[in-house]
Amino acid sequence: MQKPSIPKGTRDFGPAQVARRQHIFNVIRRTFESFGFAPLETPTLENLSVLTGKYGDEGDQLLFKVLNSGDFAKDVTAADLETGSKALLPKVAEKGLRYDLTVPFARYVAMNRGTLTFPFKRYQMQPVWRADRPQRGRYREFYQCDADVVGTDSLLCEAEIVLMIAQVLGGLGLDDFTIKINHRGVLRNIYQALDGEGRESDLFVAIDKLDKIGREGVSKELLERGFSAATIETLFDLLSVAGSYEEKLERLLAGFVTAGVEPDGGRPDENAEDAEDADASYRGLTELAAVRELLVASGFRQFDRLEFDPTLARGLSYYTGCIFEVKINNVQMGSVSGGGRYDNLTGSFGLPGVSGVGFSFGVDRLYDCLEALDLFTATAETPTRCLLTHFDAASGRAALPLLAQLRAAGIPAELYPDVSKLQKQFKYADAKGIPLVIVLGPEELAAGVAKIKIMASGVERVLPLGEVVSSLTAE
């Protein structure tokens, strides 16, 4: 008999793990809803025409394709097999598993444009799939929790992303984190400072790998892609600006001016008298400064956790404005959250001119961080709060009214299903993490009382049967 197994990069979750994951989902859900986001769900399967061309060449390679039903190879010819996968794929697979939740969201907005109220704010908590090489913190099936706004280009949305990230991480007990922020406009200005050498997309892809392969690895990759050694040196001079958030903005501005980069126009201060001043600014730097000012006005106090990082590139090709990435500092783990502004995504579905911005939490990485830091101690392994004992048939039947009353009062409870020794029932409660055992034996029933044992301490107390529910409800 073949030993059962599951595909690499996927996992089973037992009751204790699910309870902990639900704790993470609940914190995220409460935060999203407190900022006015409404829930949405989209199908697991999307047409490949929807998914492809949105994630860059590397992202498209990681899409799971689903074979057509029935005789999927009926239209395949010998010439198709000789040509290769690009000719073969459209004939054998029309659908794929969603790679993220943002592209399906953009497709949903385009399909339902006539029924939505803009700006449209939605959150989505569903699994996604990527044909990546499995490793710690990187799975082929994992949950994302997204929040996006479309139909506005207000930078208030970017500021609120920072606020939501900080609120979620604080709610989970994670207090040592860094929210990195950059802007695709800054990266484009950096490219312009290199005199247009090489391809812009090659530059972004290489910079995005900086934290993984280091300066030497990025330099090697850029050399292979046609950038000169002198240009690469200029690049790292710009990327290595130091100081506070504001100081980095000022120093990069000076670097652009020195390099002769033409201003690309930024958003003027809303209180500025002359809006034409925007023409003499750099959009990326201007918007990053504006986001910080909005955070100050919102009462944000964790600026030591917010870092302007000009090396942050984010590999997905649809980002056009501010981009975000979040790391937990005291755990060896990749980013737990990321996102950014996208101005053209719905345009590929026939709805141009709709700007959007959003971000996503990776629940599986958050789980691994919380587990590594032992922050799940307050999360019960089971929702059951009380176990009622079962001495014999008579005591089992007598426990049923109390069981119903506990559940009606909102106290999760269960009756041990079999007549068994008391020690075995205590062992069951202990193994499941049930905090209270209510002993209802012949002696207790005869006296009209119940004995309540606190499993963690072993302390016992006796209460009249009529007071058990009210006592537990008051705790």
C-alpha positions in Angstrom: 0.0 0.0 0.0 1.4 3.4 -1.0 2.1 5.7 1.9 -0.1 8.8 1.8 1.5 12.2 1.2 0.8 15.8 0.2 2.4 17.9 -2.5 5.6 19.7 -1.5 5.0 23.3 -0.4 1.5 22.5 1.1 0.6 21.6 4.6 -2.2 20.1 6.8 -3.4 22.2 9.7 -4.5 20.5 12.9 -7.1 22.0 15.4 -4.4 23.9 17.4 -2.9 25.4 14.3 -6.3 26.4 12.9 -7.2 28.1 16.2 -4.0 30.1 16.0 -4.5 31.0 12.4 -8.0 32.1 13.2 -6.5 34.4 15.8 -4.4 36.1 13.1 -7.3 36.3 10.7 -9.5 37.9 13.3 -7.0 40.6 14.2 -6.5 41.4 10.5 -10.3 41.3 9.7 -11.1 43.7 12.6 -8.5 46.1 11.5 -9.6 46.1 7.8 -13.2 46.6 8.8 -12.3 49.4 11.2 -10.9 51.3 8.3 -14.0 50.9 6.2 -13.1 47.9 4.0 -15.8 45.4 2.9 -15.2 41.6 2.3 -14.9 40.1 -1.1 -14.1 36.6 -2.5 -13.1 35.6 -6.0 -12.8 32.1 -7.6 -9.8 29.9 -7.1 -9.5 29.5 -10.8 -9.0 32.4 -13.2 -8.6 32.3 -17.0 -4.9 32.4 -17.9 -5.7 35.4 -20.1 -6.5 37.3 -16.9 -3.4 36.1 -15.0 -0.6 36.2 -17.6 1.3 39.3 -18.4 0.6 41.0 -15.0 3.5 39.7 -12.9 6.5 40.0 -15.1 8.3 37.1 -16.8 9.5 35.5 -13.6 6.0 35.7 -12.0 4.4 34.2 -15.1 6.7 31.2 -14.8 5.4 30.5 -11.3 1.7 30.3 -12.3 0.1 26.9 -11.8 -1.7 26.0 -15.0 -4.7 23.7 -14.9 -5.2 21.2 -17.8 -8.5 21.4 -19.7 -11.1 18.8 -18.7 -11.7 15.8 -20.9 -9.2 15.0 -23.7 -7.0 18.0 -23.1 -4.6 16.9 -25.8 -7.1 16.4 -28.6 -6.1 19.6 -30.5 -2.3 19.2 -30.1 -0.4 18.5 -33.3 3.1 17.2 -33.8 4.1 20.7 -34.9 2.9 22.1 -31.6 5.1 19.6 -29.7 8.1 20.6 -31.8 7.5 24.3 -31.3 7.5 24.1 -27.5 5.4 25.0 -24.5 4.4 28.5 -25.7 2.5 27.0 -28.7 1.3 24.0 -26.7 -0.1 25.8 -23.6 -3.1 27.6 -25.1 -4.4 24.2 -26.5 -4.1 22.2 -23.2 -4.7 24.8 -20.5 -7.1 27.8 -20.4 -7.2 28.3 -16.6 -4.8 28.7 -13.7 -4.7 28.9 -10.0 -4.7 32.6 -8.8 -1.1 33.9 -8.1 -2.3 36.7 -5.9 -5.5 38.5 -5.0 -4.8 41.9 -6.6 -5.2 40.9 -10.3 -8.5 39.0 -9.7 -9.7 42.0 -7.8 -8.9 44.3 -10.7 -10.7 41.8 -13.0 -13.7 41.9 -10.6 -13.8 45.7 -10.6 -13.7 45.9 -14.4 -16.5 43.3 -14.7 -18.7 45.1 -12.1 -17.9 48.7 -12.7 -21.6 49.6 -13.1 -22.6 48.4 -9.7 -19.7 49.6 -7.5 -19.5 52.9 -5.6 -16.1 54.5 -6.0 -13.7 54.8 -4.3 -14.3 51.1 -3.7 -12.6 49.6 -0.6 -12.4 45.8 -0.2 -10.5 43.2 1.8 -10.0 39.6 0.7 -8.7 36.7 2.8 -8.1 33.6 0.6 -5.4 31.1 -0.5 -3.1 31.7 -3.5 -0.7 29.4 -5.3 2.8 29.8 -6.7 5.0 27.1 -8.3 8.0 28.3 -6.3 10.7 26.2 -4.7 9.4 25.4 -1.2 11.5 26.6 1.8 10.9 28.0 5.2 8.5 30.9 5.0 7.9 30.2 1.3 5.1 27.8 0.3 3.3 26.8 -2.9 -0.1 27.2 -1.2 -0.6 30.1 1.2 -3.1 32.6 2.5 -3.0 36.3 1.7 -5.1 38.9 3.4 -5.4 41.9 1.0 -6.9 45.4 1.4 -7.2 47.6 -1.7 -8.8 50.9 -2.7 -9.6 51.7 -6.3 -11.0 54.9 -7.8 -8.9 57.4 -6.0 -5.3 58.6 -6.3 -5.3 60.2 -2.8 -2.2 59.6 -0.8 -4.4 59.3 2.3 -4.8 55.7 1.1 -1.0 55.1 1.3 -0.9 56.7 4.8 -3.7 54.5 6.0 -1.9 51.4 4.7 1.0 52.3 7.1 -1.6 52.8 9.9 -3.2 49.4 9.3 0.1 47.5 9.1 1.1 49.0 12.5 -2.3 48.3 14.0 -2.3 44.6 12.9 1.2 43.9 14.0 0.6 45.6 17.4 -2.6 43.5 17.8 -0.6 40.4 17.3 2.0 41.4 19.8 4.7 42.0 17.2 6.5 45.2 18.3 9.9 45.0 16.6 9.2 45.5 12.9 10.2 47.7 10.0 7.8 49.1 7.4 9.8 49.9 4.3 8.5 52.3 1.8 9.7 53.5 -1.6 8.3 54.8 -4.9 8.5 53.5 -8.4 9.1 57.1 -9.5 12.3 57.2 -7.3 13.5 54.0 -9.1 12.7 55.5 -12.5 14.7 58.7 -11.5 17.6 56.4 -10.4 17.4 54.7 -13.8 17.5 58.2 -15.5 20.6 59.1 -13.4 22.3 56.1 -15.1 21.9 57.8 -18.5 19.4 55.2 -19.6 22.0 52.4 -19.8 20.5 48.9 -20.0 16.8 48.1 -19.6 14.7 49.7 -16.8 12.9 46.4 -16.0 16.3 44.6 -15.7 17.4 47.2 -13.2 14.2 46.9 -11.1 14.4 43.1 -11.1 18.1 43.1 -10.0 17.5 45.7 -7.2 14.6 43.7 -5.9 17.1 40.8 -5.2 19.5 43.0 -3.2 18.5 41.7 0.2 18.8 38.1 -1.0 22.0 38.1 -3.1 23.8 41.2 -1.8 25.6 44.0 -3.6 28.0 41.6 -5.3 25.3 39.4 -6.6 23.3 42.3 -8.0 26.4 43.8 -9.6 27.1 40.5 -11.3 23.6 40.3 -12.6 23.6 43.8 -13.9 26.9 43.3 -15.7 25.4 40.3 -17.4 22.5 42.4 -18.4 24.7 45.0 -20.1 25.3 47.6 -17.4 28.8 49.0 -17.2 30.9 48.9 -14.0 30.9 52.7 -13.8 27.1 52.8 -14.0 26.7 50.2 -11.3 29.0 52.2 -9.1 26.8 55.3 -9.6 23.7 53.2 -8.9 25.0 52.1 -5.5 26.1 55.6 -4.6 22.4 56.7 -5.0 21.0 53.6 -3.2 23.3 54.0 -0.2 22.0 57.3 1.0 21.8 57.3 4.8 20.0 59.1 7.5 16.4 59.6 8.7 13.4 59.4 6.4 13.5 63.1 5.6 17.3 63.2 5.3 17.3 60.4 2.7 14.7 62.3 0.7 16.9 65.4 0.8 20.1 63.6 -0.1 18.5 61.6 -3.0 17.1 64.9 -4.3 20.5 66.4 -4.3 21.8 63.3 -6.1 19.2 63.6 -8.8 20.0 67.3 -9.3 23.7 66.6 -9.5 23.1 63.8 -12.0 21.0 66.1 -14.2 17.8 64.1 -13.9 14.9 66.1 -15.3 12.0 66.7 -12.8 9.0 64.5 -13.6 6.4 66.5 -11.7 5.1 65.7 -8.3 2.0 66.5 -6.3 2.0 70.0 -4.9 1.2 70.7 -1.2 -2.6 71.1 -1.0 -1.9 74.4 0.8 0.6 75.6 -1.8 -0.3 78.9 -3.6 1.2 77.9 -6.8 0.4 74.4 -8.1 2.9 74.8 -11.0 5.6 74.2 -8.4 4.9 70.5 -8.9 6.5 70.8 -12.4 9.9 71.4 -10.8 9.8 68.4 -8.5 10.3 64.7 -8.6 7.0 62.8 -8.2 8.4 59.9 -6.1 10.2 62.1 -3.6 7.3 64.5 -3.3 4.7 61.8 -2.7 6.9 60.1 -0.1 7.2 63.3 1.8 3.4 63.9 1.5 2.7 60.4 2.9 4.8 61.2 6.0 3.0 64.5 6.5 -0.4 62.7 6.4 0.9 60.2 9.0 2.0 63.0 11.3 -1.5 64.6 11.0 -3.1 61.2 11.7 -1.3 60.9 15.0 1.1 58.1 13.9 3.9 57.8 16.4 6.0 54.9 15.2 8.3 56.7 12.8 11.2 54.7 14.1 9.5 51.7 12.5 9.0 53.5 9.1 12.0 53.5 6.7 12.4 55.1 3.3 14.4 52.5 1.5 15.4 53.4 -2.1 16.6 49.8 -2.7 13.0 48.5 -2.3 11.8 47.5 -5.8 9.0 44.9 -5.4 9.2 42.5 -8.3 5.6 42.7 -9.5 5.5 44.8 -12.7 2.1 46.5 -12.2 3.2 48.9 -9.4 3.5 52.5 -10.5 3.7 54.6 -7.3 4.4 54.0 -3.6 5.5 50.5 -2.7 5.6 48.8 0.7 7.3 45.9 2.4 7.3 44.8 6.0 9.8 42.7 8.0 9.8 41.4 11.5 13.3 42.3 12.7 13.9 39.7 15.4 13.0 36.6 13.3 14.9 35.2 10.3 12.1 35.5 7.8 11.3 37.3 4.6 8.7 40.0 4.3 5.3 39.4 6.0 3.5 42.1 4.1 3.9 44.2 0.9 2.0 46.2 -1.7 1.8 49.4 -3.5 0.1 51.8 -5.9 -1.0 50.6 -9.4 -2.4 53.0 -11.9 -2.9 50.8 -14.9 -4.0 47.4 -13.8 -7.7 47.7 -14.5 -6.8 49.1 -17.9 -5.8 45.7 -19.1 -9.4 44.6 -18.5 -11.0 47.5 -20.5 -11.3 50.0 -17.6 -8.6 52.6 -18.0 -7.9 55.6 -15.8 -8.8 53.8 -12.4 -6.0 54.2 -9.9 -5.7 51.7 -7.0 -3.5 51.0 -4.1 -3.3 48.0 -1.7 -1.3 45.7 0.3 -1.3 42.1 1.6 -0.4 40.2 4.7 1.1 36.7 4.3 -0.7 34.8 7.1 1.7 31.8 6.9 4.8 33.9 7.5 3.0 35.8 10.3 2.2 32.5 11.9 5.8 31.3 11.7 7.0 34.6 13.2 4.5 34.4 16.1 5.5 30.8 16.7 9.2 31.6 16.7 8.6 34.4 19.2 6.3 32.2 21.4 3.4 34.7 21.1 0.7 32.1 20.8 0.6 31.4 24.6 -2.7 33.2 25.0 -4.4 31.4 22.2 -6.3 28.2 23.2 -5.7 25.0 21.3 -9.4 24.3 21.4 -12.5 26.6 21.5 -13.9 24.3 24.2 -13.9 26.1 27.6 -15.7 23.4 29.7 -15.7 19.6 29.7 -18.6 17.9 31.5 -17.7 14.5 33.0 -19.6 11.3 32.2 -19.7 8.8 35.1 -22.6 6.6 34.1 -25.7 6.7 31.9 -27.8 8.6 34.6 -25.1 11.3 35.2 -24.6 11.7 31.4 -28.3 12.4 30.9 -28.4 14.7 33.9 -25.5 16.8 32.4 -27.4 17.5 29.2 -29.5 20.4 30.5 -26.4 22.1 32.0 -24.6 21.5 28.7 -27.4 23.2 26.8 -27.5 26.2 29.2 -23.7 26.7 28.9 -23.9 26.8 25.1 -26.9 29.1 25.1 -24.9 31.5 27.3 -22.1 31.5 24.7 -19.7 29.3 26.7 -18.3 26.6 24.4 -18.8 23.2 26.2 -18.8 19.5 25.5 -19.8 16.3 27.4 -17.3 13.5 27.4 -19.2 11.0 25.1 -18.4 7.7 26.8 -18.8 6.4 30.4 -15.2 6.3 31.6 -12.8 6.7 34.5 -12.5 10.2 35.8 -8.7 10.2 35.3 -9.1 9.4 31.6 -11.5 12.3 31.2 -9.1 14.7 33.0 -6.4 13.5 30.7 -8.6 14.2 27.6 -9.2 17.7 28.8 -5.5 18.3 29.5 -4.5 17.0 26.1 -7.0 19.3 24.3 -6.2 22.3 26.4 -9.7 22.6 27.9 -9.3 24.9 30.9 -12.2 23.8 33.0 -13.7 20.4 33.9 -17.2 20.3 35.5 -17.5 17.1 37.6 -21.1 15.8 37.8 -21.0 12.5 39.5 -23.7 10.7 41.5 -22.6 12.5 44.7 -22.7 15.9 43.2 -26.1 15.3 41.5 -27.5 14.1 44.8 -26.4 17.3 46.5 -27.5 19.5 43.7 -24.0 20.9 43.1 -21.2 20.8 40.5 -17.5 20.6 41.2 -15.4 22.8 38.9 -11.7 22.0 38.4 -9.3 24.5 36.9 -6.9 22.3 35.0 -3.9 24.7 35.0 -3.8 25.0 38.8 -5.7 22.0 40.0 -7.9 24.2 42.2 -11.4 23.0 42.7 -14.5 24.8 43.8 -18.1 23.6 44.4 -21.2 25.6 43.2 -24.9 25.0 43.3 -26.0 23.7 39.9 -28.2 26.8 39.4 -25.2 29.1 39.7 -22.7 27.4 37.4 -23.6 29.3 34.2 -23.9 32.7 35.8 -20.6 32.2 37.6 -18.7 31.2 34.4 -20.4 34.0 32.4 -19.2 36.6 35.0 -15.6 35.5 34.7 
